[in-house]
Amino acid sequence: MSIFVLMNLPKKLTIKLKSRKETNCLRSLKAPASLVDFSSNDYLGFAKSEEIFDKAHQLLVDRNIKQNGATGSRLLSGNHLLNTEVEALLSDFHQTQSATIFNSGYDANIGFFSAVPQRGDVILYDEFIHASIRDGIQLSNAKSFKFKHNSLNSLDEILKRVQYDNSDIYVVTEAVFSMDGDSPDLVQFSKICQKNKAFLIVDEAHAVGVFGKNGVGIVQELDLQHHVFARIITFGKGLGCHGAAILGSNDLQQYLVNFARSFIYTTALSPHSLATINRVYDILNVGSDGSDFGWNCIENSQEKLQKNIQFFNSEIEKTDLKNIFIESNSAIHCCVIAGNEKVKLISEQLQEKGFDVRAILSPTVKENQERLRFCLHRYNSKEEISEVLQLLTTFTKKVF
Ligand SMILES: Cc1ncc(COP(=O)(O)O)c(C=O)c1O
């Protein structure tokens, strides 16, 4: 192997890395190990489905689409017909006027929040909102204020203080919080927003595929789609593909296509990615009639996942761990173990025993709120769930 001599890192960056090491929160990339999966976002097992892979490939073959890359931005050469086709599918399935595909949920959020709220407007966001929304807000010229996590009172209080003349108010929350697994009372959030003429935006990244009939997500499960200004759905989590879309009115789509920089200045998704999303939505659409998809049938997969979520919760009830777990009915379950060192140690011990459970360290979460995050899947067995929780009980006893 050749050793290339390259320029040193600037000193300021070296100091920052050193400080990360000292506070036990240096991030590093690891090769995937074949452990029992309690960490991926592949809640329904779609990412590794051979049937979906084959069907996506077949769609490309049937249409004679022999193209590896998109070749450009959607506004230039990259607007493959599959984009508009998938967007039509999404609009129909999610009961909205338009769906605008972005390359990722990160891109969708920075695109939306940097472009939509204007100078003089106000963005109110949950204090635990995802980093992609925070980054979008930072790029925006609007003022922003956070409200307490899932707190209607806190939102209501701030709304009373920020009613300025001529300003639009945007309220953003998540249908399922990525680092907590819990959900806001969206019915009440929507009512407060209606009362205050605020525009509600809901990020459904961890809800689509998991919640609602055929995986439509929580907004539609609650029949709130007409009261939500925009929904961000992502394909890389429960749906096992890649990419994202913003759901909203036709006017919103026209605005995003003209002003969302993360939509405009980037190469579009490849035809293969679009074909995969197309086939996955076919499965969602087919629903209970999808016998030809075997275990992939959405109802079947959702039901298995829901059973595992219930089983996980019932197992926690039997242990002393209940107090440290954040209450959740989603696929994400978090157990707070304060301190980067402690939480890392336990995650390493679980990994040594064959279970892929990851530690979420500060600064990703607040100091003293470090946690282990268990992602549950359709394919986890009851034995795996019981065993990992027994090991957790043993290991936590040693550190508390
Ligand atoms: C709530 C939320 N929104 C958006 C994203 C970003 O989505 P993507 O992974 O498609 O960039 C994530 C992923 O971590 C998320 O958890």
The ligand as an SDF file (V2000), in Angstrom:
LIG
                    3D

 16 16  0  0  0  0  0  0  0  0999 V2000
  -36.8100   12.7520   11.8630 C   0  0  0  0  0  0  0  0  0  0  0  0
  -35.8280   12.6410   10.7420 C   0  0  0  0  0  0  0  0  0  0  0  0
  -35.9570   13.4540    9.6760 N   0  0  0  0  0  0  0  0  0  0  0  0
  -35.1100   13.3950    8.6440 C   0  0  0  0  0  0  0  0  0  0  0  0
  -34.0760   12.4880    8.6330 C   0  0  0  0  0  0  0  0  0  0  0  0
  -33.1320   12.4540    7.4750 C   0  0  0  0  0  0  0  0  0  0  0  0
  -33.5470   11.4960    6.5590 O   0  0  0  0  0  0  0  0  0  0  0  0
  -32.5170   10.8220    5.5360 P   0  0  0  0  0  0  0  0  0  0  0  0
  -31.8320    9.7510    6.3100 O   0  0  0  0  0  0  0  0  0  0  0  0
  -33.3480   10.3480    4.4180 O   0  0  0  0  0  0  0  0  0  0  0  0
  -31.5640   11.9120    5.1420 O   0  0  0  0  0  0  0  0  0  0  0  0
  -33.9130   11.5980    9.6930 C   0  0  0  0  0  0  0  0  0  0  0  0
  -32.8260   10.6040    9.6530 C   0  0  0  0  0  0  0  0  0  0  0  0
  -32.0080   10.4410   10.4730 O   0  0  0  0  0  0  0  0  0  0  0  0
  -34.8020   11.6740   10.7850 C   0  0  0  0  0  0  0  0  0  0  0  0
  -34.6600   10.8660   11.8280 O   0  0  0  0  0  0  0  0  0  0  0  0
  1  2  1  0
  2  3  1  0
  2 15  2  0
  3  4  2  0
  4  5  1  0
  5  6  1  0
  5 12  2  0
  6  7  1  0
  7  8  1  0
  8  9  2  0
  8 10  1  0
  8 11  1  0
 12 13  1  0
 12 15  1  0
 13 14  2  0
 15 16  1  0
M  END
$$$$
